[in-house]
Structure formats: C-alpha cells, structure tokens
C-alpha cells in the first residue's frame, strides 16, 4: 500500500532538515525535480513515465515553498518522463522542466545538478556524449557520474570534460551556458566560504 504524499509535510520536514544542515554550514540538495512521488518504477533501471500519475500541484509544492523560503542550495533532477510536459525528454534533459518551469515559473536561481547520468533511464536511451550535451543545454550546472553501474572508469571525469570541450567547439553547447553554470557554482562556494 502506497502512503499518501502530503506536500505540506514534505516541505516542512525538508525545511527542518535543511535548517539543521545549514547550522553546520552544510550544503544541501533537494531532489528529485520535478517530483518522483508519483512514479511506480525505478529510474536506476530504465525510463520512468509519470505522465498518467503526475499531479503538478502536489509535486511542485515543496519545491516552490523551499525556493520561496530561500532554503535551496542545489536541486537535483529526476530521470522521469512526462509526455504532457515534454514528449521527447526526461526531466534531466529537458529545458522545459529545468529552464521554463524550475527557473522560469518557480524563479529558482541556484544550482541544478543531474541525478546519476549512468542510471538506466539515461544510459540505456541516450549515448554518453548526447546525454551530456542535452543535460547541459537543458540547464544542468553539474553532472553526476557515480561510476558504479558498470566497470569502473578512472577517466570518467576527463572523458566528460572532453565531450564538453568538443561540444563547445562544434557549437552544440554555448560558452554562455558554461559561464552561467560556473558563476552559479562560484556563488554557492562563496556563500559557504569554500
């Protein structure tokens, strides 16, 4: 039996946890945007479609309230599909979710980090290079590669950097996109004296 999600309680409990972390100067990340509460499958294994179960008002409420309360350092994306919102991309790779909704409608100005780019929802359907380019263009400032789903790759970070450099040279990613991400990262580090 699935427990009913009460968005006010999610917001309140997340807020208490964030406040406690901030007392010790610990950066927090809220996840998984735009909400994973209505999913019935595991995005570690493959794409999760929430089109028929997603309730935007319920799912976005905690994000909206935490943003309004200035409690958000970082927001992590979800590898979920909602074809009513973006018929072609999971949220991590969707500028509709990240730029239009999160930055536009919810007025979020902080860092956006992807969930693990090697999870089945991304790795199975998008190539390494394509996923990186799409995620950055969608609005991700940081990309996570947990490096634990397959044979460990000592050079995964360098390979990702090379993909980004190549994409900039080919005009697939703009320098402005990278500069904006850099500035958001720098601002958060300065806030925490890192």
N, C-alpha and C positions, 0 to 999 in steps of 0.2 A: 504494500500500500504506500503510495507516494504522499508525502506530507505536503499540505497546502503552504505555498510560499506567501508570506505576509511581507510586502515590500517595506512597510514602515519599520518592522522589526529588523529586517536585513540592514536597512540604513542605520538604525540606532546601534545595533551590535557592531557593525563595521566602524561606525564613528567612535565608539568606545575603544575598540581595539586600536584604531589609528591614533587616537589621543594618547593612549598608553605608550605606543611606539614613539611618538613624537616627543614625549617627555624625556626619552633617552636618545634623542637625535637620530632615530632610525627611520630611514626612507621606506615608505610603504607603496604597495601596488594593489589596486583593486582589480578584480578580474571576474569574469571573462566577458568583455563588452562584445556585443550588445545584450548579453544575458544568456546564461546556459541553463537556467532553471526549467525551461520548457522542453529541454532536449530529453530524448529517451534512448539515445545511443552514445557511444564513446568515440570522441573525435581523435583519440590516440590511434584508433583502428581504421577510420575512414571518415568521409564527409558526413556530417550530421545535418539533416534537413529539419528545420524548425518552422517551416512555412505554415503548417496547419496547427501548430501548438503555441506559437509565439503571441504573447499579449504585450504589446509595446508599452502600454501604460504601466503595467506591473513590472516588467523587466527593466525599464529605463528609470523608474522612480528612484531607486537607491543611488544610481549614478548622478542623476540630476541634483538630488539633495546633497550628496557629498561634494559635488562641484560647487554648488551654491554656498556650502559651508567652508569652502577653501580647505578641504581635507584631502585633496587628491594630489599626490606627488607623481604617480605613474598610473596609467590604466593599461591593462593587458587585454589584448584582443582574444576573440574566440574564433575557432575554425568552424563556424556554423553557417549554413546556407539558409537564407530566407528569400525565396524567389519572388515574393511580393515586393520586396525592397530592392534587391539586386539579383536579377535572374542568372547572372553569369559568374559571380564571385562569392566565395565565403567571406565573412566579415573582415578577416585579416588582410585580404587582398582587395577590399572594396573601398573606393574613395567615397561612395555613397554613405556607407556606415561610418567611416572614420573622419572624413572631411565635412560632408554635408550634415550628418546627424550629430556626431560627437563634438566636432569643433564648431560647426555652424549652429545647429539648434540648441545644443547643450552648453555652448560657449566655453568649451574646455580648451585651455591654452597650454597645458602641461605636456609631459612626455607620454608617448604611446609606444608600448613595447609589444611585439608579437608574442604569441604563445610559441612553443617549440616548432620551428619550421621543418623539423624532421618527423613530425607526427603524421600518421597515415592520412589524415584529412588533407594535408598539403603535399607530402612526398609522393603519394600514390597518384595524384591527379595533375601535378604541376612539376616540371623539372626544376632542378636546383637553381639554375640561373633565372628562369622565368618567375619562380616564386619570389626570389629576392627582388627583382625589378618591380614586380606587381606590388609587393608589400611596401616598398619604399614609396612608390608612386601613389599608393592608397593613403599613405600618411604615417606609416610606422617610422618612429625615430630610432628604435633599437630593434635588433633581430636576435632571437634566441635560437641557438643550435645546441641542443642538450648532448648530442653526440653519444646517445646511449641506445638507439634503436637498431643499430647495425654495427658493423665492425668499426671500432674506434678509429677516428681520423685525427692524427696530431695536427694536421694542417687545415682543419675545417675553417678556422677564422681567417687565415690567409687566403684560402680559396674564395671565401665570401667577399673579402676586400677586393680581390682581383676581378670578380664578377661585377662589383660596383664600379670600379675604375673603368672597366671595359664598357659598361652600360653608359657611363657619362661620356666617354669618347664617342660612342655611337649615337648619342643624343636620346637614349632611351630613359635616362634619368637626368634631371637638370641639376646644375651646381647649386641653384637656389634651394632645391629640395634638401640637399645635403647640408647647406649652410643653415637652413631653418632648424633642422634636427640638431646640428652642432650647437646652435645658440640655446635651444631648449635644454640640452644636456648640460651645457656650461652654467646656465641659470640655476638649475636644480643643484648642481655641485656647489655653487657659490652659496646658495641658501643654507646648505648643510656644512659649509666650510670644509669641503673636500678638495 
